Amino acid sequence: MLVCAAALRADSVLVVPFFNHSNDASLDWIGESIAESVQDSLASEGVLVVRREARLEGFRRLSLRPGAQLTHASIIKLGMALDATEVIFGSFEAAAAAPGGGTAKASLRIMARVMNLKHSALGPEFGEAGALEDLAPLEVHLGWQSLTQIAPKAAPSEADFRAARPPVRIDAVENYIRGLLAPDADQRQHFFLQAARLDEHFSQPCFQLGKTYWARSEYKLAAGWFSRVSRSDPHYLEAQFFLGLCRFDTGDFAAAETAFETVAVSVPLNEVFNNLGAAEARQGKLEAAMANFKKAVDGDSNDPDYQFNLGYTWWRSGEYAAAVERFRAALERDPNDAEATSMLGRALQGQGARTTESLENRLRLKENYEEDAYRQLQAELKK
């Protein structure tokens, strides 16, 4: 299936890579860069977007080549396959400086349009023009223009929009995009590291590097990169979620609590409350932990881990009857849970923790993060 996009009904925007009219295939990465930048600009202002992974799957299923110039019929077909309401597409052209131009740089011209699939309407052409070395600020302004067309009420002033997105060096942008396009994990890491080193204010490669090191269980390194993801980055809250997991795994439970709290304020997901409760419990804040575990259980009572964590915290507090109820609930949902079976027996006997017993690794954390699904649901409820 096409990730989960087709199952979601709230309005969303698809941005496809811009087509290269420069007759220089080495510049194809610019089309991907424009699409990424515009998509991130929309997402960071609360617009629901079709993520890159879903878009790539859509291209694959429809046998479309990413970066190719799509016909209007193909754009409509792709947008409908990904359940998008609007599609942003376009092209760009880069021209070398004329001989004798001194320090003049190559120029860049970007043209874009919005196709509204719901109303079968094609919006007017808009775009940007300037020096190729100014690609990042040109993309930022194009993102702002796109936002004013897609969601004018959500658009801040142009000055505020630009201020939240400082200019990025073009060589850093190129390395980041080449990292996204690289088929090999080591190549991706190489390009992302280059991008981050070339421009220390460039947030996007920091998120990608955080995920890279997280996948390798190198939590200290991952935490360093996640902590560099800026608030204007659409992955900021996801970075904070994984930063919390990294801090927890390295034993810094207070920092983990802070990270999970940051996420919970904006995205009150069950998994966030669960992990926040775990960070609090590890600091001895059992009352606060129980409150958050209960929020997770109330949000999804069918999850055995939420039931277990709440029962375990009740047990640690000496409230054995309440613990029994939760351990039984966990076993109803997962009868093969040997640890829940053992803990139920101890709670039934009113048996607390033994002095020599290590209780550190009993709490269960969640590593899934479903922000997109949450925002889709919220948007649907507001319709």
N, C-alpha and C positions, 0 to 999 in steps of 0.2 A: 504494500500500500504506500501512498505518498506521505510518508511520515505520519502526522496526525492531522494535517491541514484540512483534508477533505471532510473530517468529522466535525470541524468547527464552523460555526455559522456567523459569527460576528464579522463585521466588515474588516478587511485587512488589505494591505497594499503590497504588491509585488514589484520589485525593482530588478530589471534584467540588465545584464552587462551591456554597455554602450558599444556600438559597432565602430570599428576603426576604419575611417575613410582615408587614412594617410598612406596607404600602400606600403607600409613598413610593419611587418608582422612583429618586430621586436617591441613595438609599442602597444601590442594587444593588451598588456597588463593594465593600461590606463583605463580601458573600458570596464574592467573588473573593479578597479579602484573607484571610479565614479559611482558605480552601483553600490559598492560597500559603503562609501561615504554618505550617499543620499539615504540609504537604508538606515544607517546608524543615526543620522540626523533626525529622521522621522521617529525611530524607536525611542530615542532619548527624550523626545517630547510627548511620549505617551501614545503615539500612533501604533496600531497593531500592524506588524509587517510579517511577510513570509520570510523565514530565516533562510540563510544560504544553503543549508543542508537540504531543506525541502525543495528549494528551487533547483538544485543540482539533480535531485531525484526526479523532479518533474521533467527536466531536460532529457534525462536518460530514458524515462518511460516513453516520451514522445519522440525519441530519436532526433533531438535538436542539438546542434553544436553550440556550447556556450561561447558567446562572443560573436556568433554569426548574426548577420542582419536578418531579423525575422520579419516575415510579412505580417500584415495586420491580422490575417486569419490565424497565423501561428501564435501571435500574441494573445488573441482571444482564447484559443484552444488551451494554451499554457495557463493563462489566468484562471480559466474555468476549472482546469484540472487541479489547481492548487487552491480553489475556493477563494480567490482574491476578488475584491470588489473593484479595485483600480490597479492599473499597471503603469509604471513609469518606464519609459524606454527612450532611446535616442542614439546619437552618434557623436563622434568627435573627429577633429582633423588637426594634425600638428604639421607645421610648416617650418623648415629650417630658415635661419636668418639669411638675408641676402648677402652675397659677397661684398666685402668692404663695409659691412655693418658694424665694425668695431666690436664693442662688448655686447651688442644686441643679442638676445637669446632667441631660441626657437619660440614660435607662437603657438597657441592652442585655442581652438574654437570648439565649444560644446553646445550641442542643440538637444533639447529634451521636449517630450510631450507626455501628457497624462491621458490614458484611455480609461473611461468609466464603463466598466462592463455591465453594471446594473442598468444604466440608462443608454447603453450603446452610443456613447458620445465621446468624441475625440477633442481634447482641449487644444488651445492655441500653443504654438511653439514658443519656447523660452530658452534662454541659454546664457552662456558666459564666454568671455574672450579675454585673453591676456597672455602673459609669458608662460611658457611651459614650466619654468622653475617655480611658478606660483600655483602649481596644480592644487595643493591643499587648500589655500584660501578660496580658489575658484570653486572647488568642490563644496566647501562650507557654504558659500553664497548660493550655489545651486540647490543645496539641501534646504536652505531657508526659503528659496523661491518655491520649491516643491511643497514645503510645509504650508505655505500661504495658500497654495491651490488645493491641497488635500484636506487640511484642517486649519482654516484661517483663525478660528477661535483659540486654537492651541498654540499659535505662533507668538513667541515673544518678539520684542523689538529686534530689528536687525543688529543693532549695537550689542544688546544683551546676548543674542545668539552667537555672534562672533566672539565676544569676550569669553564665553564658556568653552570655546574651541580655538586655542592658540595655534598659530601657523606651525606646520610640520615640514621639515626638510623633504624635498622631493626624493632624495636618495633613500631616506628612511621609509617613505611611503612605498617606493618601488620594492624595497626588500620585504616589507610586510606583505604586499600583494603576492609577490613571488613565493613567499612562504605559504600563503593560502593555496596557491596553485600547485605547489610542489607535491608530487605523488609519494615521496619517501619521508618518513618521520624525521630522520636525521637531517635531511635537507630543510624541512620545515623549521626545525629548531635553529639551524644555522642562519636562515634568513630572518627569523624573528629576533634572534640575538643581535644580528647586525642592525636591524631596524631600531631596536631599543637603545643600542649603543650610539647610533648616529643622532638620535634625538631623545633626550631623557624625558621630555614632556609628552612623548607619543604613548598614549595609553593602550591602544589596541594590541600591540605585540606583547605587552606585559600580561594581559589576560591570557593570551594564547600560550605564553611560556609558563604561566601558573598552572594551566591545565596539563601541559606537557609534563612538568615535574610532579604534579599531583598523581598522574597516571603511573608514574614510576615509584610512587611512595616516598619521594624525596620532599618531605613536608616542610622542612625549613627553607629550602630553596623556593618551593612553591609559594610559601607564605610571603617571602620577600617580593615576588612578582605580583601576587594578588594585591598586596598593600599599595602598589603603585598605580592601580587602576583608578582613574579619576571619576568624580561624581557625575560628570557629563557623559561618561561612557555608558552605552545601553547595557553593558555587562556588569555595571558597578555592583548591583545587588547580588548577582550570581557570584561575583568575585568575593564579596563579603561573606557569602554563605560558605564557600570553599576555604576562605581564610579562617573562618571559625573552626572548620574541620581540621585544618592544619594546626591551628593553635591548640586545639583539644588533643590531637595526636602527639604533640610535642610537650604536653603537660602544662601549658599556659592557659588555665581554665578561665581566669578573669578576662583575658584578651578574647578568648573564644566567646564568652558571654557577651562582651561588647559587640563583637561582630554579628552574632545571631540577633541581638536586640536591634541593631541597625536594620537588618533585613525585616524583622517582624513588624516594625512600624509601618513599612510600605507594602510588604507582601506577607500577610498573615497566613502562611501555609502551615499545614499540620507538621510537616517535617522540620520546619523552622522552630516551632514551639517545642517539639520533641527534643531537638538538639540543644535548644536554649535551656530546657529543663535539665538535661544531662550535665551541661556546663555548670549550672547552679548547684546541682546535687554534689558534684565533685568538690565544690567549695564548702559543703556543709549547709547550704541554703535550702534545706529540705522543704520548707513551706512554700517558697517561691517555685521550687522545682515541681512540686505536686500540682500547683496551679497551672503551670505550663503543660505538664503531662496530661492534665485533665482537658485542657484545650485541644490537645492533639487527639485524645480519645473521643471527645465530643465531635470533632471534625471528621473522624473516621474510626468508628468503634469496631470495624472489622479487621483492623490491623493488629496482629498479635503482639508486635513489638511495643506499640503504644500501651497496650494493656499490661504487658510485662513490666515496663518501666514504671508505670504508676503503682503497680503492685509491689515492686521491689522497693520503691521509695516509702510506701506505707510500711513495709516490713522493716526497713531501716529505722523508721520512726517508732517502732514498737506497736503499731496499730495492726495487729495480726488478723483480725476479722475482716477489715477492709482489704488487706493484702490477699487473703484467701479468695475473696470475690474476684479480684483482678487476675490472679494466677489461674483461676478456673476459667475466666473469660478468655485468657490467652490460650489455654489448652483446648477450649471449644473450637477456636479458630485454627489451631495447629496442634493436633493430638500427639505429634511426634516430637514436641519440644521437651527434650530431656531436662533442660535446666529449669523450665517452668514447673515440671513435675516435681523435681527435687525441692524447689522453693515452696511449692504448695504444701509438701509434706512438712517442711520446717515451720511454715506459718500455722498449719493445723495443730502442731504440737507446741506452739508458742515459743519456738526456739529461735533465739536471736543470733547475732554474729558471734563467732568464736574469736577469742583474743588473737590467735595466731593466723586468722583467716584473712586473705587478701580479697578485698571487695572492689578492687579498682576497675576490673574489666567486665563487670556484669551489665552495665547500662548499654543500651543498644541505640546507636546513632543511625541516621538516614543520610544517604549520599545522593539520593535523587533530588532534583530541584525543578519544580514545575511552574515557574513564573509565567511562561507564555500561556499555559492552560488557564492559570488563575486570571490573567488579564483578559483572555478571550471570554471567560465566564462572566467577569464583571461587565465587559462591554455588551455582552448579550443581555444581561439583566437590566441594563440601562436603556435598551431599545424600546 
